[in-house]
Amino acid sequence: MKIEYDYTFGLPRNIVWKYIKDEKVLRNSIQGCKSFRETSKGVYHSEMEIKIGPIQDLFTLEIRLDENKSASSFRLQVRGKGNVGEIAGKADLYLKDQQGTAKLNCKAEAEVTGALALAGQRVLEGGANQSLETFFQKVEKEIKRSLYYLKKKGR
């Protein structure tokens, strides 16, 4: 399954770049996240509840963040297991300036097995697009919350 998704943050690219990889921002932005911790540089383990169509399960995930040399793109790699199947995927995220805002383009590929695969590509793609929309909205909210607290503390 391939997905391409665009999102525009109401924040400058350099601010989004700084916070989009922050453990706290990520933990608070992942829908259904039960746990999220960094186990080594750029490697996270997470438990999250996944709901796609009629399917609901708790997945254990390993998430790897491979940062490119430029401060505008990185790759996420995800592998996970649940009772209803397994998921493996990667997402390339690109950020660019767009008149004081950050335009994000996400190109993702995922392979699913088990009952997840039986759900059908249309259900999975619809669920994935909605999940991405929700995730990036929450990321933006978490970044703004972090900036507010920094400003309040006078930093």
C-alpha positions in Angstrom: 0.0 0.0 0.0 1.4 3.4 -1.0 0.2 6.7 0.5 1.1 10.3 -0.3 0.0 13.0 2.1 0.5 16.8 2.4 0.1 18.9 5.4 0.8 22.6 6.0 1.8 23.7 9.5 1.0 27.2 10.6 4.6 27.5 11.9 8.0 28.2 10.3 9.9 25.2 8.9 12.8 25.6 11.3 10.4 25.3 14.3 8.6 22.3 12.9 12.0 20.6 12.1 13.2 21.1 15.7 10.1 19.7 17.3 8.7 17.1 14.9 11.4 14.6 16.1 10.9 15.4 19.9 10.0 12.4 22.0 7.4 14.2 24.0 5.8 15.8 21.0 5.6 12.4 19.2 4.3 10.5 22.3 1.5 13.1 22.8 0.6 13.1 19.1 0.3 9.4 18.3 -3.4 8.4 18.5 -3.9 5.5 20.8 -0.4 5.6 22.2 0.0 3.6 25.4 3.8 3.9 25.7 6.6 5.6 23.8 10.2 5.6 24.8 13.5 6.1 23.1 15.7 2.9 23.5 18.7 4.2 21.6 19.4 7.3 19.5 16.6 7.5 16.9 15.0 4.2 17.9 11.7 4.1 19.8 9.5 1.4 21.2 5.9 2.0 21.4 2.6 0.3 22.3 -0.4 1.7 20.5 -4.0 0.8 20.0 -4.9 0.7 16.3 -8.4 1.1 15.1 -9.0 0.8 11.3 -12.5 0.1 10.2 -13.8 -2.9 12.2 -10.3 -3.9 13.3 -9.0 -2.9 16.8 -5.8 -4.3 18.4 -2.8 -3.3 20.6 0.4 -3.2 18.5 4.0 -3.3 19.8 6.1 -1.1 17.4 9.7 -0.3 16.8 10.1 3.1 15.1 13.4 4.2 13.6 14.1 7.8 12.7 16.8 8.1 10.0 17.7 11.8 9.6 19.2 13.0 6.4 22.0 15.5 6.4 19.8 18.4 5.3 17.5 19.9 7.8 14.5 19.3 5.7 13.9 15.5 5.3 14.0 12.3 7.2 12.7 8.7 7.0 10.7 6.8 9.6 10.7 3.1 9.5 8.1 1.1 11.5 7.8 -2.6 12.3 5.1 -3.9 14.5 3.0 -6.9 15.7 -0.4 -7.3 17.1 -2.9 -10.2 17.4 -4.5 -9.3 14.1 -1.3 -9.1 12.0 1.9 -7.4 11.4 2.9 -4.1 9.8 6.1 -2.9 8.2 6.5 0.4 6.6 8.6 3.4 5.8 7.7 7.1 5.4 9.8 9.8 3.8 9.0 13.2 5.1 10.0 16.4 3.4 9.7 19.9 4.8 9.9 23.1 2.9 9.3 26.8 3.6 6.1 28.2 2.2 5.6 31.9 3.0 6.4 31.5 6.7 4.8 28.2 7.1 6.1 24.6 6.8 4.7 22.5 4.0 5.2 18.8 4.7 5.0 16.0 2.1 4.9 12.5 3.3 5.4 9.5 1.0 4.8 6.2 2.7 4.7 2.5 1.9 3.3 -0.2 4.2 2.9 -3.9 4.1 0.3 -5.6 6.3 -0.5 -9.2 7.1 -3.2 -11.1 8.8 -6.6 -9.7 9.4 -5.3 -6.2 8.7 -4.6 -7.3 5.1 -8.1 -8.8 4.8 -9.6 -5.4 5.7 -9.0 -4.3 2.2 -6.8 -1.6 0.7 -9.6 1.0 0.5 -10.4 0.7 4.2 -6.7 0.7 5.1 -5.9 3.7 2.9 -8.9 5.7 4.3 -7.9 4.9 7.8 -4.3 5.7 7.2 -5.1 9.1 5.6 -7.4 10.0 8.5 -4.7 8.9 11.0 -2.0 11.0 9.3 -4.3 14.1 9.3 -5.0 13.6 13.0 -1.3 12.9 13.8 0.0 16.1 12.1 -2.8 18.2 13.6 -1.7 17.0 17.0 2.0 17.5 16.2 1.2 21.1 15.4 -0.8 21.5 18.6 2.0 20.0 20.7 4.6 22.2 19.1 2.5 25.3 19.8 2.0 24.1 23.4 5.8 23.7 23.8 6.5 27.1 22.4 3.9 28.6 24.7 5.5 27.1 27.8 8.9 28.2 26.7 7.7 31.8 26.1 5.9 31.7 29.5 9.1 30.6 31.2 10.9 33.5 29.4 13.3 31.3 27.3 
